[in-house]
Amino acid sequence: MKEMVFSPGDRVALKTREKTWNGYILESHDPEIVLLKLKSGYNIGIREREIISAKTLEKLKKKEEKKYSPSVREGKKNVALIITGGTISSRLDPKTGAVVSTDSDDILNISPEMSEVCNIIKIKKPFLKLSEDMAHRDWVELTRISVGLLNEAGIDGIIITHGTDTLSYTSSALSFFIRDLNKPVALTYSQRSIDRGSTDAHLNLICAAKYAVSDIAEVCIIGHENTNDKNCLAMPGTRTRKMHTSARDTFKIINSLPVARISKDKFEILREFNARDNSKKAKADVKYSDKVALIKIHPGMGPSILDYYKKEGFRGIILEVSGLGHVPGKESGKNWLPKIKNLISKGVFVFAAAQTFYGRLNPNVYSAGRNLQKTGIIFLEDMLGETAFVKLSWILGHPFWKNKVKEKMLENVAGEVSG
């Protein structure tokens, strides 16, 4: 095979002795290797000399940008859309084979059925980030934009599109940062970019739209209930965790229940909820401290890391402890108990959250838990570690709560602790 006429982005069939490979040509930096992205999403390299024949199935067409034009249909409620980035705002780069963010309104064109549910009358794009790059300041900006839209006459709810990796942190932040929530806040996502036929964005967006016009005034993550394309769940923002790297139904509710099951044809309420109240005004309470750490305890781990956080001026620490509430406490040089007690005595707030996905802490079952309890650490029942991290950041941002930090952490502010 001496001559092949195709370019990055073209869909081709390459025949070797073993089989015929179908996929998209990627840019290769080795002239002897043809790089191909398969339908499965994996990339393979084929030596040019091994290719018996090549056929171009589809040439890459330069995409024509379509700008979304909002249209208001009578009898439909009005929704605002906030686009923050992530896979749901991304598409494949044919040169590298990577998924990259794009500033595009294609996110709306992927689900034209949304127009049958609501009018998208406003679009905000405060930033375009993959969610691993999100930080406290982004939660603040997102909160302020959300509150402004929630208090705007004529807007019935909001949809926020977001990357999956840290979506549960953002949903927790909005649950605490938005006080007196008056309308629905739907956070949704996609595990597969919107230019792929297998994208989960289509159903998630439709279900998010249906949630945004509902009577439920809660911050919820809207996403696939399972791996098919039939139903989504409205999952409470402080009780939901990403559980799979790539599956459509990556988000699971921990120690709680879904608010609703949503499909293209149905909206089923599954439990009691905080109701919409258009007469109320939502408020932004965005005070926070970024001097909070989340530490996972592992076997053989020594406590010296606590010295680092104390030296760096950290004010609060969430320890993800093992079992019902345990840390290493016997082996010489690995005993956490004196270090935790000393840290607390110097004014650092230390809390325990469970490493396990389900259940709640109970330090009274084993002597290890009882000994840990004597240090002064506070056990956070069944609160998720990432939720506890966000909540402690928020609480420590309020100087007038200085003497009430423990009480505020145990107070059920946004459904983060079971009764």
Beta strands, then each sheet from edge to edge (+ up, - down):
strand 1: 11-15
strand 2: 20-26
strand 3: 33-38
strand 4: 43-47
strand 5: 53-58
strand 6: 77-83
strand 7: 90-92
strand 8: 99-101
strand 9: 118-124
strand 10: 157-161
strand 11: 178-179
strand 12: 185-188
strand 13: 219-224
strand 14: 231-236
strand 15: 240-242
strand 16: 251-253
strand 17: 260-263
strand 18: 267-269
strand 19: 283-284
strand 20: 292-296
strand 21: 316-321
strand 22: 349-354
strand 23: 378-379
sheet 1: 4+ 3- 2+ 1- 5+
sheet 2: 9+ 6+ 10+ 12+ 13+ 14- 17+ 18-
sheet 3: 7+ 8-
sheet 4: 11+ 19-
sheet 5: 15+ 16-
sheet 6: 20+ 21+ 22+ 23+
end
